[in-house]
């Protein structure tokens, strides 16, 4: 385990070292609430494998993005958002707002969302 991975808060949540309310998990991804929610339902969907950024992903690792989307689809159904809608966002790098350097997808819903420019 690299030093970065050992210090990664998401890796610690995945391992169970930091308690969290796990909403969804399978062999490849885990979902849990964002600690700073901006919508009534705001979850983070993260790969179990530590991948710092989209830019650093190998072609093989990009397959996990599809698995994250499928997890979002299942979560949306469980949360009653399949028909109303929800937003999925991935930030890549500091200028995009990525704070934790472990690829993650924001799942946001539970109210009408607007796009601010």
C-alpha positions as CSV (number, residue, x, y, z in Angstrom):
1,X,0.0,0.0,0.0
2,X,1.4,3.4,-1.0
3,X,1.7,6.2,1.5
4,X,-1.0,8.2,-0.4
5,X,-3.3,5.2,-0.3
6,X,-2.6,4.7,3.4
7,X,-3.6,8.3,4.1
8,X,-6.7,8.3,1.8
9,X,-9.9,8.9,3.8
10,X,-12.0,6.9,1.2
11,X,-9.6,3.9,1.4
12,X,-10.1,4.0,5.2
13,X,-13.9,4.1,4.9
14,X,-13.8,1.2,2.4
15,X,-11.6,-0.8,4.8
16,X,-13.9,0.0,7.7
17,X,-11.2,1.9,9.6
18,X,-13.5,5.0,9.6
19,X,-17.1,4.3,10.2
20,X,-19.6,5.3,7.6
21,X,-23.2,4.5,6.7
22,X,-22.5,2.3,3.6
23,X,-25.5,2.7,1.3
24,X,-24.3,0.3,-1.4
25,X,-21.4,-2.0,-2.0
26,X,-20.3,-4.7,-4.3
27,X,-17.0,-6.2,-5.4
28,X,-15.9,-3.1,-7.2
29,X,-17.5,0.0,-5.7
30,X,-18.8,1.4,-2.4
31,X,-21.3,4.3,-1.8
32,X,-21.7,6.3,1.3
33,X,-23.1,9.8,2.3
34,X,-21.0,12.9,1.5
35,X,-20.1,14.6,4.8
36,X,-20.9,18.0,3.2
37,X,-24.2,17.3,1.4
38,X,-25.5,19.9,-1.1
39,X,-28.8,18.0,-1.8
40,X,-31.1,16.0,0.4
41,X,-29.6,12.8,-1.0
42,X,-25.8,13.3,-1.6
43,X,-23.7,10.2,-1.8
44,X,-20.2,9.4,-3.0
45,X,-19.7,6.3,-5.2
46,X,-16.1,5.2,-5.1
47,X,-14.1,2.4,-6.6
48,X,-12.6,0.0,-4.0
49,X,-9.3,0.3,-5.8
50,X,-7.4,3.4,-5.0
51,X,-7.2,5.4,-8.2
52,X,-6.2,9.1,-7.6
53,X,-7.7,10.8,-10.6
54,X,-9.5,10.2,-14.0
55,X,-6.3,11.5,-15.6
56,X,-4.2,8.8,-13.9
57,X,-6.5,5.9,-14.9
58,X,-5.3,3.1,-17.1
59,X,-7.6,2.0,-19.9
60,X,-8.4,-1.2,-17.9
61,X,-9.3,0.9,-14.8
62,X,-11.8,3.0,-16.8
63,X,-14.2,0.0,-16.7
64,X,-14.9,0.9,-13.1
65,X,-16.7,4.1,-14.2
66,X,-19.4,2.0,-15.8
67,X,-19.7,0.0,-12.6
68,X,-20.1,3.3,-10.7
69,X,-22.9,4.3,-13.1
70,X,-24.6,1.0,-12.6
71,X,-24.3,1.4,-8.8
72,X,-25.9,4.8,-9.2
73,X,-28.8,3.3,-11.2
74,X,-29.4,0.8,-8.4
75,X,-29.1,3.5,-5.7
76,X,-31.6,5.7,-7.6
77,X,-34.1,2.9,-7.7
78,X,-33.7,2.2,-4.0
79,X,-33.9,6.0,-3.1
80,X,-37.0,6.5,-5.3
81,X,-35.2,8.8,-7.7
82,X,-35.3,6.7,-11.0
83,X,-38.2,8.7,-12.5
84,X,-37.6,12.1,-10.9
85,X,-33.9,12.3,-11.7
86,X,-30.6,12.7,-10.1
87,X,-27.2,14.2,-11.0
88,X,-23.9,12.3,-11.3
89,X,-20.7,14.4,-11.2
90,X,-17.0,13.5,-11.3
91,X,-14.5,16.2,-10.5
92,X,-10.9,15.7,-11.8
93,X,-8.1,17.6,-10.1
94,X,-8.0,20.5,-7.8
95,X,-9.2,23.2,-10.3
96,X,-12.4,21.1,-10.8
97,X,-13.0,20.8,-7.0
98,X,-11.6,17.3,-6.4
99,X,-10.6,17.5,-2.7
100,X,-9.9,13.8,-2.0
101,X,-7.5,12.3,-4.5
102,X,-9.4,9.0,-5.0
103,X,-11.8,8.9,-8.0
104,X,-15.4,9.4,-6.8
105,X,-18.7,10.1,-8.3
106,X,-21.2,12.5,-6.6
107,X,-24.7,11.2,-6.6
108,X,-27.1,14.1,-5.9
109,X,-30.9,14.2,-5.8
110,X,-33.9,14.6,-3.7
111,X,-34.8,18.1,-5.0
112,X,-35.0,20.0,-8.3
113,X,-31.5,20.9,-9.4
114,X,-30.4,23.8,-11.5
115,X,-27.1,24.4,-13.4
116,X,-25.2,27.5,-12.3
117,X,-22.8,29.1,-14.7
